[in-house]
Amino acid sequence: GAGVSQTPSNKVTEKGKYVELRCDPISGHTALYWYRQSLGQGPEFLIYFQGTGAADDSGLPNDRFFAVRPEGSVSTLKIQRTERGDSAVYLCASSIGQGLPLHFGNGTRLTVT
Amino acid sequence: KQEVTQIPAALSVPEGENLVLNCSFTDSAIYNLQWFRQDPGKGLTSLLLIQSSQREQTSGRLNASLDKSSGRSTLYIAASQPGDSATYLCAVLTGTASKLTFGTGTRLQVTL
């Protein structure tokens, strides 16, 4: 079956612009996570959805970051007024349930120039 | 705040050697610990998950152990192969069981 799909794979944008990153989880996975990975670092937690609701958004760095999952499947991570420090690989993962193995997508590499 | 440390940061071994990767964490109140593999430019692949009540898990040539009280885990790779070359990440699930805290990884190269 298909794994977690993330689009686009690469995104280059100018400082100050708005971007949207999409995640299509494995069908039937109710838990969805967004992580951010900087070069040479492990992934850092951003937000966790259980179904349609954000159960834990404590990792979002500031109010320029927002994520939605309106129908409990596809999720979009939205970043307003992008800054060069936002450049990183944004990873999405899904799971059948909380505390169970996560399945990661290949990520979106965001570069802010 | 949970912190996860992985040692060594990088490791190069000849094919066929057995090797051990180390992971330590500061808060022993974990739900589980997971080991992942990451290939360059790719996402993470889950290798093994050890629940907090378990001591070890095995899958093929991989064996992971967990000593929760001392805050340590090891990943043992037997008879290493060039295809094992990748970055190996350790992560622990804590708090509200919604977030994984990752280490910075061990970059492994297995040479012919």
HADDOCK unambig.tbl for C-alpha pairs under 7 A between the chains (distance, minus, plus):
assign (segid A and resid 40 and name CA) (segid B and resid 104 and name CA) 6.88 0.50 0.50
assign (segid A and resid 41 and name CA) (segid B and resid 104 and name CA) 4.78 0.50 0.50
assign (segid A and resid 42 and name CA) (segid B and resid 102 and name CA) 5.38 0.50 0.50
assign (segid A and resid 42 and name CA) (segid B and resid 103 and name CA) 5.53 0.50 0.50
assign (segid A and resid 42 and name CA) (segid B and resid 104 and name CA) 4.39 0.50 0.50
assign (segid A and resid 42 and name CA) (segid B and resid 105 and name CA) 6.53 0.50 0.50
assign (segid A and resid 43 and name CA) (segid B and resid 102 and name CA) 6.19 0.50 0.50
assign (segid A and resid 44 and name CA) (segid B and resid 101 and name CA) 6.97 0.50 0.50
assign (segid A and resid 45 and name CA) (segid B and resid 99 and name CA) 6.27 0.50 0.50
assign (segid A and resid 45 and name CA) (segid B and resid 100 and name CA) 6.83 0.50 0.50
assign (segid A and resid 48 and name CA) (segid B and resid 98 and name CA) 6.61 0.50 0.50
assign (segid A and resid 98 and name CA) (segid B and resid 97 and name CA) 6.88 0.50 0.50
assign (segid A and resid 98 and name CA) (segid B and resid 98 and name CA) 6.51 0.50 0.50
assign (segid A and resid 99 and name CA) (segid B and resid 97 and name CA) 6.15 0.50 0.50
assign (segid A and resid 101 and name CA) (segid B and resid 46 and name CA) 6.88 0.50 0.50
assign (segid A and resid 101 and name CA) (segid B and resid 49 and name CA) 6.85 0.50 0.50
assign (segid A and resid 102 and name CA) (segid B and resid 46 and name CA) 6.88 0.50 0.50
assign (segid A and resid 103 and name CA) (segid B and resid 45 and name CA) 6.87 0.50 0.50
assign (segid A and resid 103 and name CA) (segid B and resid 46 and name CA) 6.95 0.50 0.50
assign (segid A and resid 104 and name CA) (segid B and resid 43 and name CA) 5.68 0.50 0.50
assign (segid A and resid 104 and name CA) (segid B and resid 44 and name CA) 5.53 0.50 0.50
assign (segid A and resid 104 and name CA) (segid B and resid 45 and name CA) 6.77 0.50 0.50
assign (segid A and resid 105 and name CA) (segid B and resid 43 and name CA) 5.36 0.50 0.50
assign (segid A and resid 106 and name CA) (segid B and resid 42 and name CA) 4.73 0.50 0.50
assign (segid A and resid 106 and name CA) (segid B and resid 43 and name CA) 3.96 0.50 0.50
assign (segid A and resid 107 and name CA) (segid B and resid 43 and name CA) 6.02 0.50 0.50
